[in-house]
Amino acid sequence: MKKIVSLLLVLFVFAACKDAVVSKETADTTTKEVIDPLPSWNDTATKDAIIAYVTDVTTTGSENFIPIADRISTFDNDGNLWSEQPAYFQLFFAIDRVKALAENNSEWKDKQPFKAVLEDDMKTLMSYGEHGLLEIVMASHAGNTVEEFEQIVKEWLAVAKHPRFNQPYNKLVYQPMLELLDYLRDNNFKTFIVSGGGIEFMRPWVEEAYGIPKDQVVGSSIKTEFDNNDGNPVIRRLPEIDFIDDKAGKPIGINKFIGKKPVFASGNSDGDLQMLQYTDSNTYMSFQLYLHHTDAEREWAYDRDSHIGRLDKGLDYANSHGWTVIDMKQDWKIIYPFEKE
């Protein structure tokens, strides 16, 4: 209750002041323009809540002040920082890798789920469920060094295009979320990705896309081994799962790799629920943010019945616990950076 009352007070103060365009200095007649930190967000309660929270916990003297060292924020990636429909982008990468490797794996043409991949039969491929998709990932992501795999990912991103938007996949990042990441960093929050996606699939491009360095990425991983390689040591990737950073795995990964409980967490699916619950248990005032995909025209509209990024239990929990939920259609002026061009 204390958290809620404090946040409401800050919201009231913010609402009373947010319409000011300039502030005058007392020393002279110079004016300062008030810069909107989230220009791609509509002026809704969602935007107000974010700004009110950041203002409160970063203001010296506030009873909710959070020391800089403890300003940890975590963000899911798929469906939260970039799109995830009609299939996870890493799956498109895995499909293209299977096709590229098929010449040296002739048995795949008669073996499922590889046969479905080679025949572009997505319906059959998806029918094999998580086990089949993992088999595709293992076959397409292992057998090389970390450096080799990083180069393969970069080369794929340079040429692959999304089937609906005909844009490179790393251009389908959300402009409002880029602004939120910048806003948090401007206020001395450390921003981490905590995603079910492959950690070494994300590392090659996240810094350029989000401003998040590769050592601030927590993700799923396959096993690796050290190879001295005749005096030229390398890390080789093995066809075996090491860690799944999803659902309860997210707070485990946060504890294991970050070592501090977040005060700000953002996700878009039931797979992020435990991460947001973990953040909500922080003794500091915390902020839980769910992205609800509600814009079928500009992006996609999906939630409870989606086979990708299902938001069901998480949506109910957010509503019952007073978490903030982004309504993509209502809260965002634009979705992708290229819409500004």
N, C-alpha and C positions, 0 to 999 in steps of 0.2 A: 504494500500500500504506500509506503514511504517513497518508493521509486516512482510510482504513478503520480502521486501528488507533486513531487518535485518536477517531474517532466511536464505536468500540466501548467505549473507556474511559469516554467521557461517558455512553453508554447505561447502563453498569454502575453508575455513580454515581447517575444519575437513577433507575434501577430500585430502588436501595437506599433512596432517599429519597421516592419518589412517593406512598407510602402515608401519609405524615404529614399530619394534618389541621390541626394548629395548631403554631405555633412560639412558645416562651416567650422574652420579653425578659429579659436579666439585670438590668436596672436596677430593675424592679418586677415585679409579678405579672400585668401586662397580657398578654393572649394575642392573637395575630394569626391570623386564618383564612387558610389557604392557598387561593387562588382558582384554580380550574381555568381556564386560558385557552381551552380547546377543549371546552366542556361538551357539545356535540352529537356529539363523537367518542367511540366506545367506547375502553376502555383496551386497545388493541392495540399491536403492534410499530410500526404506522404512526404512531400518535400519539406514541409514545415517541421515535421517530426524529426527528420534526419538532421536538419540544421539546428534545431533546438537542442537535440542531444549532444551534438558535437560542440556547440557553444557552451553548454552546461559543463561538460566533463573536462573541457580544456581551459576554463576560466579560473585563474588563480583566485582562491578565496571561496569558490563554490564548495558546498558540502559534498558535492559529487565529483570533485576534481580527481582526475586519474593521472598519476605520474607518467611521464613520457615513456619510461621503460616498460610500463604495463599496458600501453595502448596497442594491443594486438588485434588485428582484424583478419578474418578468414573469409574467403570467397570460393564457392563452388565455381567450376568453369562451364561445363556443358549445360546449356539452357539458362545460364546465369550471367556469364560474361560474354559468351557467344552463342549462336543458335545451335540447336541439336536435332532439328527435323530435316528431312523425313527419317533420318537415321543418324546416330552419333557420327561425327566427322571422322573420328579415328577408325570407325568401321569402313567408311569409304576408302580411307588410306589402306586398311588391311586388304580390302577387296582388290584394289589396284596392285598391291604387292603380290597377292596370290596370282594374278594374271601375269605379272612380270616374271614370276618364278616358275610358272607352269611348264615352260619348255624343258626345264630340268627336273620336272616331277610329273612325268607322263601318266602315272597312276591316278592323278587327281581327276582326270577327265571322266573316270568311272566311279569315283569315290565321293560320297557326300560327307560334309557339306560343300566340298571343293567343286564338285560337279555343278551345283547350283550357282556358285560364284562365277564359274567360267561361262555358264549359259545365261547370266544376268537374270536369274530366277530368284528375285528377292523374297517372294512369298515362301518358297521352299526353304530358302536359307533361314528366314526368321522362324520357321516352324521347328528348327533344331534347337531353338532357345539358347540359354546362356552357355550350355555346354558346347554347342556347335560354334557359337561365336568365339568362345575361348580357344577352340581348336584352330579356327582361322587366325586368330591373333598370335597364338604360339608359333604356328607355321610361318607366319609372315614377319614376325618381329624378332626372331632369334637367329643365331648363327653368325652374328657379326660383332664387331667391337662397338663400344659406346660411340666413338667418333664416327665410325662408318654409318651407324644408324642415324645419328644426328644429321649427317649430310644427306641421307636418303629422305628424311623428313623435310628438310629445307628444299630439296629439289622437287619433291612432290607438291609442296605448297606453292612453288613458283609456277606450276603449270596446271594443277588441278582446279576445276571450277565447280561451283555448287550447281546442282541440276535445275534449281528453280531460278536463282538470281543471276547465274552465269558470272559470278564473282569469285575470286580466290577465297578459300575458306577463311583465311585469317583477315579478310575484310568484313566478315559477318560478325564482328564484335559490336557490342552495344554501346553507342555513344553516351547515353546517360550513365552507364556504369563506369566508363572511362573517366567521366567527370567526377563521379563519386570516389573512385580510387585516388584521383588527384587531390580532391578536397580533403580526404582523410590524411593523405601524406603531407599536405600543406599544414595540417594540424598535428603533425608528428605522430601519426599512427603508422605502424609497420603493417604492410599489406602482404598477406600470404594467399596463395591458391591452395585449396584443399579439395581435391577432385578425385572422382572415381576413374578418370582417364589416366592413361599411362604417363608416369612421371617423365620418362625419356622421350615420349611423343610431344609433351608440352614444353620441355626445357629449351629446345632450339629456337622458339619463336615468341615466348611470352614476354620477354623483356621489351622487345620492339613493339609488341601489340599493346601491352598493359603497363609497361614501366615496372614490372615485377621481375627482379633478377632470378636466375634459375635456382639459386640456393634458397629461395623462399617459395618453393613449389613442393607440395606434398601430394603424392598420387599413388595409384596402383603400380606395381612393379613385377617384373619377372626376375628370376634368380640370375646372378652373375658370378663369374669366377675370375680370379687374378691369373694372368698368363705373363710370365717374364719375357716371353717372345724373343729369346736370344738377345737379351739385354735391352730390348725396347718394350717395356712393360705396357700391357693393355688390359682393359676389363672386357671380358667376353660375355655376351648375352646368351642365356640358356633357355631352352623351351620348357620352362617350368614356372608356375606362378609362385611369387614370393609373398606379396601382400596385396590385399584388396582394400582400397581406401574408399569404402562406401558404407552407408548406414552406421552401425556401431563402430566400424573400422575408422571412421573419421575422427571421433574424439581420441581413439587410441593412437592414430597417426599424429594428431596434434600434440598429444602428450609425449610421444616418442621422438618426434622430429623438431617440434617447436619448443616444448618444455614449459609453456605458459598458457593458461586458459584465456581464450579470446574475450574481449569486451564488446566486440562488434562482429556479427557473423551474418552471412548472406547466402541464400541458396534458393532453389526453385522446385525441389521435389521431395518426396518422402525419404529419399536417400540422404537428404541433408538434415532430417529432423533431429537426429541424435546430436549433430554438431551444434545446432541452434539450442537444444536443451542444455547441452554442456555449457554453452556461453551464458545461458540464462541463469546458471547456478553460480556465476561469478559473484564475489562479494562486492566488487565495484558495480556501479550502475552499468547495465549492459543493454545492447540493442540487437534485436533479432529482426531480420529483414527477409521476407519471402518475395520472390518474383512470380507473379501469376500471369501466365500467358493468355491474354484475352483479346488479342488483335489478329483476327483471321485474315484481314485484308493486307496489312503491312508485314505481318510475320505469320504466326499460327495461333490458334486458340485451342488449348487443351488443358486438361487437369486430371479428373478422377479416373477416367477410363483409358487414358493414353498408355500405349505400350512403351513409350519413351518419356522419361521425365514425369511420371505420374505424381500428381499432387492431390492426395486424398486425406490421409491421416494428418499430414502436415498442415493442410489448410484448416481442418477442424481444430487442431491444437493451437494454431496461430490465432484463430478467432476467439477461442476460449481463454487464451492467456494474454491477450492484448498486444500481441506482436504486430509489427507493421507489415502490411502486404501491399506490394506494388501492383496496381492495375495497369498493365502495359498500355492498354488503349487509352485510358483516361489520364495517366500520370506522365506519359512520355510524349514530347513534341515530335521527336524523330527517333528512329531506332538505330540506324546504321550511320557511320561516319560519311559514307559516300552520298547520303541524302543531302548533305550540305554542299556538295560539289555542283 
